[in-house]
Amino acid sequence: MTGRSGGYEVYAFPNSDLMGGGLSGWKDDEDEVAQEEDEDLANDPITQLNVQQRMISVIREAYTRNTDKMHAMINDLTDVEKAILQKVLTL
C-alpha cells in the first residue's frame, strides 16, 4: 500500500518485516560474517606478530649498525630515555 504525504511517497511495510519476521535472517548472516572474520584474523600473520619483540630487534639492530648515527643521538636523550635504551639493549 502506498500513499502521498507532503510530496513524498509513503510505503506501508508488513508488520512482520518491521518486527523482525522478514528481516530475522540478517542476524544469522552477521554471525557468519563475524565467525569468518575471526578465522581470517587467526590466520593473518600480522595479528600473530609480537610487536614488542620486533621493536626490540629493530632498536638493537639500529644500535649495532649505528644506523642514522644512532650513537651520536644518544647524547641528546634524557637520563630516563638512556635507561630505557640500556634496558632494551640488554634484554
C-alpha positions in Angstrom: 0.0 0.0 0.0 1.4 3.4 -0.9 0.2 6.9 -0.4 1.4 10.5 -0.6 2.3 12.7 2.4 3.8 16.1 1.9 5.0 15.4 -1.6 6.8 12.1 -0.6 5.7 8.6 -1.4 4.8 6.7 1.8 5.1 2.9 1.7 3.4 0.6 4.2 5.5 -2.4 5.2 4.1 -5.6 6.6 4.3 -5.7 10.4 6.3 -8.9 10.3 9.1 -7.2 8.4 9.4 -4.4 10.9 9.2 -6.7 13.9 12.0 -9.0 12.6 9.9 -11.7 10.9 11.1 -10.8 7.4 14.5 -9.5 8.4 15.5 -12.1 11.0 17.8 -13.8 8.6 20.2 -10.8 8.8 21.2 -11.7 12.3 22.4 -15.1 11.2 24.4 -13.5 8.3 26.1 -11.2 10.8 27.1 -14.1 13.0 28.5 -16.0 10.0 30.5 -12.9 8.9 31.9 -12.4 12.4 33.0 -16.0 12.5 34.7 -15.7 9.1 36.5 -12.5 10.3 37.7 -14.4 13.4 39.1 -17.2 11.3 40.7 -14.7 8.9 42.4 -12.9 11.9 43.6 -16.1 13.4 45.4 -17.0 10.1 46.7 -13.4 9.5 50.5 -13.3 10.1 50.2 -9.6 11.2 48.0 -10.5 14.1 50.5 -13.1 15.2 53.4 -10.6 15.2 54.9 -9.9 18.6 55.3 -6.1 18.3 57.3 -5.7 21.4 59.9 -8.3 20.4 60.0 -6.8 16.9 60.6 -3.3 18.2 63.4 -4.5 20.5 65.0 -6.3 17.5 64.8 -3.2 15.3 66.3 -0.9 18.0 69.1 -3.4 18.7 70.0 -3.7 15.0 70.0 0.1 14.6 72.3 0.4 17.6 74.6 -2.3 16.4 74.9 -0.9 12.8 74.9 2.7 14.1 72.0 3.4 11.7 71.5 7.1 11.1 74.3 7.8 13.5 72.3 6.5 16.4 75.3 6.6 18.8 75.5 10.4 18.3 71.8 10.7 19.0 72.2 9.0 22.4 73.8 12.2 23.7 70.5 14.0 23.1 68.5 11.6 25.2 67.3 12.3 28.7 68.6 10.1 31.5 65.3 8.3 31.6 65.4 7.6 27.8 69.0 6.4 28.2 68.0 4.0 30.9 65.2 2.7 28.7 67.5 2.2 25.8 70.0 0.5 28.0 67.3 -1.9 29.2 66.2 -2.6 25.6 69.8 -3.3 24.5 70.4 -5.7 27.4 67.2 -7.7 27.3 
